[in-house]
Amino acid sequence: MTLLERSARYIDEGIHEGQQSVQPMDGSFHEIADGIALVCAFSHIWSVAADEGLVVIDTSLPGFAPGARDHLRRWKDHPVHTIVYTHGHVDHVGGAGVFVEEAREQGRPAPRVLAHEDVERRFDRYDLTSGYNQVINRRQFGDGPFADLFDGEWVRPQTTYSTTLDVEVGSTSMRLIHAQGETDDHTFVWVPQSRALFAGDLFIWFFPNAGNPQKVQRYPAEWAAALRRMIELRPALLLPAHGLPIEGEGRIATVLDDVATALEGLVADTLEMMNAGARLDDIIHQVRVPDDLLAKPYLRPNYDEPEFVVRNIWRLYGGWYDGNPAHLKPAPDGAVAAEVAGLAGGASALAARAVELSEMGELRLACHLAEWAAQAAPDDPAVIEQRAEVYRQRRSQEQSLMSRGIYNEAAKT
């Protein structure tokens, strides 16, 4: 079964067979259509064969790029003429140096690199926060593909644009279109001759990464608008940077509409409650995405989740104050923990109750008590172990990668 056949089956029949079935990352090569090839990677490497050379759309992480380079050499005896970054995340730009080095070894000009103008500012910000980015990526993904990647060795774009950029590579035309969504620097690429749309991370076969609690602002309303603009292009092929390619105008319109609808609903419901004066605590426990949408095989919250998106909507429109006046200028966490522990009869009593609550399935509440207990008695091994047990239980019940990563780290400390 081809990747296109697999995606059609999942979408048309509503089948979900697990994360690995929709997220191929094995380094395999696939010619998806005439002159369009895919190397499956942590973030896919796409290529369009043009008269003057190959156009590579995203370059994945450094570890995946050499294999992709070799696949492309065997596919077409053409040099890499142009690289397009769909955005500046390291899993989309990290492998570019492999293609630059290949050109140097062959004694030809380096590929030209195209991106939105905000990619440059992203690289500058990464240089300022390299340590922090390594910490959060290890927390989110473990010690694997993201270790030591924020070292400032960026292949920066030579050509940037603001709104749209029309590109010609021989007889192949493509349009780069800016969008805000997961990032402020996103590009999707439209190739009208083949009606192929390279979506980058605007469609990822998971619930949209619009709420990541450890990273900078996302843009849910703008993301939904970009998806609707993509529908208007009437693509016959949707080629994302993560997950399976999709074929068929109607099928593509359906999945993009579903994602846009989910985001629009979160934005509308959150803003309605904000405008009525609700606190963030009320909103995150009331605003929901309909279950029938979350059941779609391409909208499962296995990476990000709607609750985090609600927080990002609040941050975008309302700032960081959550409506609770005690949180405006709070006491240190440790001081609050010590006071609560004293009222409860000691940290051991708090920790024991936290374990009881976790066994009852009240994991949200259990985490509060376990955290207070550990902060009130940081040198008590029994309390620390009970805290770890609560977080192990919490991790086992979570669906999204982001939640599991944070709770897994909490269970270790």
PyMOL commands that set and color helices and strands:
alter all, ss='L'
color gray80, all
select helices_A, chain A and resi 3-13+19-22+65-75+90-93+96-105+118-128+130-141+220-232+249-275+280-284+291-294+306-318+325-327+333-344+347-359+363-376+381-397+401-412
alter helices_A, ss='H'
color red, helices_A
select strands_A, chain A and resi 29-33+36-39+45-50+53-57+80-84+112-116+159-161+164-169+172-179+186-191+196-200+237-240+246-247
alter strands_A, ss='S'
color yellow, strands_A
deselect
rebuild
show_as cartoon
